[in-house]
Amino acid sequence: MVPATQEAELAARILLDQGQTHSVETPYGSVTFTVYGTPKPKRPAILTYHDVGLNYKSCFQPLFQFGDMQEIIQNFVRVHVDAPGMEEGAAVFPLGYQYPSLDQLADMIPCILQYLNFSTIIGIGVGAGAYILSRYALNHPDTVEGLVLINIDPNAKGWMDWAAHKLTGLTSSISEMILGHLFSQEELSGNSELIQKYRNIITHAPNLDNIELYWNSYNNRRDLNFERGGDITLKCPVMLVVGDQAPHEDAVVECNSKLDPTQTSFLKMADSGGQPQLTQPGKLTEAFKYFLQGMGYMASSCMTRLSRSRTASLTSAASIDGNRSRSRTLSQSSESGTLSSGPPGHTMEVSC
């Protein structure tokens, strides 16, 4: 039998885990976000932004509810942003509503941080959300301490992409096109329980008209114009993540080639499909812990439950002077599964 004090603590924790939902008006309309935990002194907030067809719960819940992730989230306040019209219970926008561009969605983030009185963030974005957080980081580099970008495509659609998109739209529904954006063809053909769940979520979404507007904004995105060694680049540590054979694998590989190799880690995850935060939350949690450790936020003593499986472990190479790492190299010893640090200043592909 659970003691009454433990029952009370558990009830309080469950209540706290519900989060507090807020809405704030911005120059481009209202945006809703949910805050978990309390701000920690001298620590950034973790801010997430979801992909098209999802909201913060359907995109990130499996990751943030994973057991080992609790070591992280107890040390940071979290802000989960829902793109306008994507929050649960959202009303359908009226016909002719001008949905914000991805650049304008990025410009809503300062309003959120001002409302909460938060000064810096570590961003985690997927797909369209990864693009939005990257655009925000380019515009406000001093407020972003790190970025985890899953399935990012930094490029605008070219003419060939547009033609293919238009042809697909003639034969496929919006929900089918979005599913093809989120998951690989192999996953969709396999029709696993996860695919069935998300197909049902998107196909029967009461706000599907809103989702289509977000989808259109994503497909009208501008090129981020990243240039290695140029003026337009991400100034903070970045971890790029993509699943092996995922729809956006080539785009993430190209993005990796354009970013500063001393600041960038590239994690290609095997057996994770199009949404690694849903299919492999354990591996992604482990990589995120080492990413934070490289930034000086997770002491090595916190790494107590890592590498309990045959999954090969990952690490970030810390800088020689002991300050927050300026080299974000993930490496792997494929035969032994032991930890190894790659040479500073190089970005290495890791399959795990």
C-alpha positions in Angstrom: 0.0 0.0 0.0 1.3 3.4 -1.0 1.8 5.8 2.0 -0.5 8.8 2.1 2.4 11.2 1.7 3.6 9.5 -1.4 0.1 9.5 -2.8 -0.1 13.2 -2.2 3.3 13.8 -3.8 2.2 11.7 -6.8 -1.1 13.6 -7.1 0.8 16.9 -7.0 3.2 15.7 -9.7 0.4 14.6 -12.0 -1.2 18.0 -11.5 2.1 19.7 -12.3 2.5 17.5 -15.3 -0.7 18.8 -16.8 1.1 22.0 -17.7 -0.3 25.6 -17.9 -1.7 26.7 -21.2 -1.5 30.3 -22.3 -2.3 32.4 -25.3 -0.7 35.6 -26.4 -1.6 38.1 -29.1 1.1 38.8 -31.7 1.2 41.0 -34.8 0.3 37.9 -36.8 -2.6 36.6 -34.6 -2.9 34.6 -31.4 -0.5 31.8 -30.5 -1.1 29.1 -27.8 1.7 27.5 -25.8 1.9 25.2 -22.7 4.4 25.6 -19.9 5.7 22.7 -17.8 7.8 23.2 -14.7 9.2 26.3 -13.2 12.1 28.5 -14.5 15.5 27.5 -13.2 18.1 30.2 -12.4 20.7 30.7 -15.1 19.1 28.0 -17.3 17.4 28.5 -20.6 13.9 27.2 -21.3 13.5 24.2 -23.6 11.1 25.4 -26.3 9.6 23.0 -28.8 7.9 23.5 -32.1 6.0 20.7 -33.9 5.6 19.7 -37.5 2.7 19.9 -39.9 -0.2 17.6 -39.1 0.7 17.4 -35.5 0.4 19.5 -32.3 2.8 19.6 -29.4 1.3 16.5 -27.8 1.2 14.3 -30.8 4.7 15.4 -31.9 6.6 15.4 -28.6 4.7 13.5 -25.9 6.4 10.1 -26.4 9.8 11.8 -26.1 9.1 13.9 -23.0 7.3 11.1 -21.2 10.2 8.7 -21.8 11.7 7.5 -18.5 15.3 8.8 -18.9 14.0 12.2 -20.2 12.8 12.9 -16.6 16.5 13.6 -15.6 16.5 16.4 -18.1 13.1 18.0 -17.7 13.4 18.3 -13.9 16.3 20.7 -14.6 14.5 22.9 -17.2 11.3 24.7 -17.7 9.6 23.7 -21.0 7.5 25.7 -23.4 5.6 23.7 -26.0 4.3 26.0 -28.8 1.3 25.1 -30.9 1.2 26.7 -34.3 -2.0 28.9 -34.7 -5.0 26.7 -35.1 -3.2 23.5 -34.2 -4.0 23.4 -30.5 -6.5 21.0 -29.2 -10.1 22.3 -29.6 -9.0 25.0 -32.0 -11.7 26.7 -34.0 -11.5 26.4 -37.8 -10.3 29.6 -39.4 -12.8 31.4 -41.6 -12.7 31.0 -45.4 -10.1 33.3 -46.8 -8.1 33.6 -43.6 -4.5 34.6 -44.3 -2.4 32.1 -42.3 1.1 33.4 -41.2 4.1 32.4 -43.2 6.8 30.4 -41.5 8.9 33.6 -41.1 5.9 35.2 -39.3 5.4 32.2 -37.1 9.1 32.6 -36.1 8.4 36.3 -35.3 5.7 35.2 -32.8 8.3 33.6 -30.5 9.6 36.9 -29.1 6.1 37.6 -27.9 6.0 34.3 -26.1 9.3 34.8 -24.4 8.4 38.4 -23.4 5.1 37.2 -21.9 7.0 34.6 -19.9 9.9 36.8 -19.1 12.4 34.2 -20.4 15.6 35.4 -21.9 17.1 32.4 -23.6 16.0 29.0 -25.0 17.2 25.6 -26.2 14.9 24.8 -29.2 13.7 21.4 -30.3 11.9 21.5 -33.7 10.6 18.9 -36.1 10.1 19.5 -39.8 8.3 22.9 -40.2 9.0 23.5 -36.5 12.7 23.0 -37.1 12.6 25.6 -39.9 10.7 28.1 -37.7 13.2 27.7 -34.9 16.1 28.1 -37.3 14.6 31.3 -38.7 14.1 32.6 -35.2 17.7 31.8 -34.3 19.0 33.7 -37.4 17.0 36.7 -36.3 17.7 36.5 -32.6 21.0 34.7 -32.1 21.6 36.0 -28.7 18.5 34.3 -27.3 19.2 30.8 -28.6 21.7 28.7 -26.7 21.2 25.5 -28.7 19.0 23.8 -31.3 17.9 20.3 -31.9 16.6 20.2 -35.5 14.8 17.0 -36.6 14.0 16.6 -40.3 14.9 20.1 -41.2 14.7 21.2 -44.9 16.3 24.7 -45.1 15.6 25.0 -48.8 12.7 26.7 -50.6 10.8 24.4 -53.0 12.3 24.5 -56.5 10.3 24.3 -59.7 10.6 20.5 -59.9 9.4 20.2 -56.3 6.5 22.5 -57.1 5.5 20.5 -60.2 5.7 17.2 -58.2 3.7 18.7 -55.4 1.0 19.9 -57.7 0.7 16.5 -59.5 0.5 14.7 -56.2 -2.2 17.1 -55.1 -4.3 16.0 -58.1 -4.4 12.4 -57.0 -3.8 12.5 -53.2 -5.7 14.0 -50.3 -4.2 16.6 -48.0 -4.0 14.0 -45.2 -2.1 11.6 -47.5 0.4 14.2 -48.6 1.1 15.2 -45.0 1.5 11.5 -44.0 4.0 11.2 -46.9 5.8 14.3 -45.4 5.9 12.8 -41.9 6.7 9.1 -42.6 8.7 7.1 -45.2 6.9 5.1 -47.9 8.2 1.9 -46.3 6.5 2.9 -43.0 3.2 3.8 -44.7 3.2 0.5 -46.7 3.9 -1.4 -43.5 0.9 0.2 -41.8 2.1 -0.4 -38.3 0.1 0.5 -35.2 1.9 3.8 -35.1 1.0 4.6 -38.7 -2.6 3.7 -38.2 -2.8 5.9 -35.1 -1.3 9.0 -36.9 -3.3 8.3 -40.1 -6.5 8.4 -38.0 -5.4 11.5 -36.1 -4.7 13.5 -39.3 -7.5 12.1 -41.5 -10.2 12.8 -38.9 -8.7 16.0 -37.5 -11.6 18.5 -36.8 -9.1 21.3 -37.8 -7.9 19.7 -41.0 -8.7 23.0 -42.9 -6.3 24.7 -40.4 -3.7 22.0 -40.9 -3.9 22.6 -44.7 -3.1 26.3 -44.1 0.0 25.4 -42.1 1.0 22.9 -44.8 0.7 25.6 -47.5 2.9 27.9 -45.5 5.5 25.2 -45.1 5.5 24.6 -48.9 5.8 28.4 -49.5 8.8 28.7 -47.2 11.8 30.8 -48.2 15.3 29.5 -48.4 17.2 29.9 -45.2 20.4 30.5 -47.3 22.7 28.8 -44.8 26.4 29.2 -46.0 29.3 27.5 -44.3 31.8 30.2 -43.4 29.4 32.9 -44.5 27.4 35.5 -42.5 24.1 33.6 -42.6 24.6 30.6 -40.3 23.5 29.3 -36.9 25.7 30.7 -34.2 24.7 28.2 -31.5 25.5 24.5 -31.0 23.2 22.5 -33.3 22.2 18.8 -33.3 20.7 17.7 -36.6 18.7 14.5 -36.5 17.1 12.4 -39.2 16.0 8.8 -39.5 17.8 6.5 -42.0 15.7 6.5 -45.2 13.4 9.2 -43.9 11.7 11.5 -46.4 14.0 14.4 -45.4 17.3 12.5 -45.2 18.9 14.3 -48.2 17.7 17.7 -47.0 19.3 17.2 -43.6 22.5 15.9 -45.1 22.7 19.0 -47.3 21.9 21.3 -44.3 24.7 19.6 -42.4 27.1 20.5 -45.2 26.2 24.2 -44.9 26.6 24.7 -41.2 29.7 25.3 -39.1 31.3 21.9 -38.4 32.7 23.0 -35.1 29.2 23.8 -33.9 27.2 21.0 -35.5 26.4 17.4 -34.7 24.7 15.1 -37.2 22.8 12.1 -35.9 21.3 9.7 -38.4 19.2 7.2 -36.6 18.7 3.7 -37.9 15.3 1.9 -37.6 13.6 5.2 -36.6 11.6 6.0 -39.8 10.4 9.5 -40.4 9.7 10.6 -36.8 12.6 9.5 -34.5 11.1 11.3 -31.5 8.1 9.0 -31.8 9.9 5.7 -32.7 13.2 6.0 -30.9 12.7 8.3 -27.9 15.3 6.4 -25.9 18.1 7.0 -28.4 17.1 10.6 -29.0 17.0 11.2 -25.2 20.5 9.8 -24.8 21.8 12.0 -27.6 20.1 15.1 -26.2 21.7 14.4 -22.8 25.1 14.4 -24.3 24.3 17.5 -26.3 23.3 19.3 -23.1 26.4 18.0 -21.3 28.5 19.5 -24.1 26.8 22.8 -23.3 27.7 22.5 -19.7 24.2 21.8 -18.3 24.2 18.1 -17.6 27.0 16.9 -15.3 28.5 13.5 -16.0 27.2 12.3 -12.7 23.7 12.6 -14.1 24.5 10.0 -16.8 23.6 7.1 -14.5 21.1 5.1 -16.6 22.7 5.3 -20.1 23.8 2.5 -22.3 21.7 -0.2 -20.7 20.9 -1.8 -24.0 23.0 -2.8 -27.0 22.4 0.7 -28.5 25.8 2.3 -29.2 26.3 5.4 -27.0 27.0 8.9 -28.2 29.0 11.7 -26.9 29.8 15.3 -27.6 33.5 16.3 -27.7 34.1 19.1 -25.1 36.4 22.0 -25.8 39.9 21.8 -24.3 39.6 24.8 -22.1 36.7 23.3 -20.2 34.2 26.0 -21.2 31.0 25.2 -22.9 31.9 23.1 -25.9 32.5 24.8 -29.2 32.8 21.4 -30.9 29.7 19.3 -31.4 31.1 16.1 -32.7 29.2 12.9 -32.1 31.1 9.7 -32.7 30.6 6.0 -32.2 32.7 2.8 -31.7 30.6 0.5 -33.8 32.2 -2.8 -32.7 32.4 -2.4 -28.9 29.5 0.1 -28.4 31.8 2.1 -26.1 32.0 5.9 -25.9 34.5 7.7 -28.0 35.1 11.4 -28.8 35.7 12.4 -32.3 38.3 15.0 -33.3 37.3 18.5 -32.5 36.1 20.6 -35.5 34.6 17.8 -37.5 31.0 16.8 -38.0 30.6 13.1 -38.1 27.6 11.0 -39.1 26.4 8.6 -36.5 24.1 5.7 -37.1 22.6 4.2 -34.0 
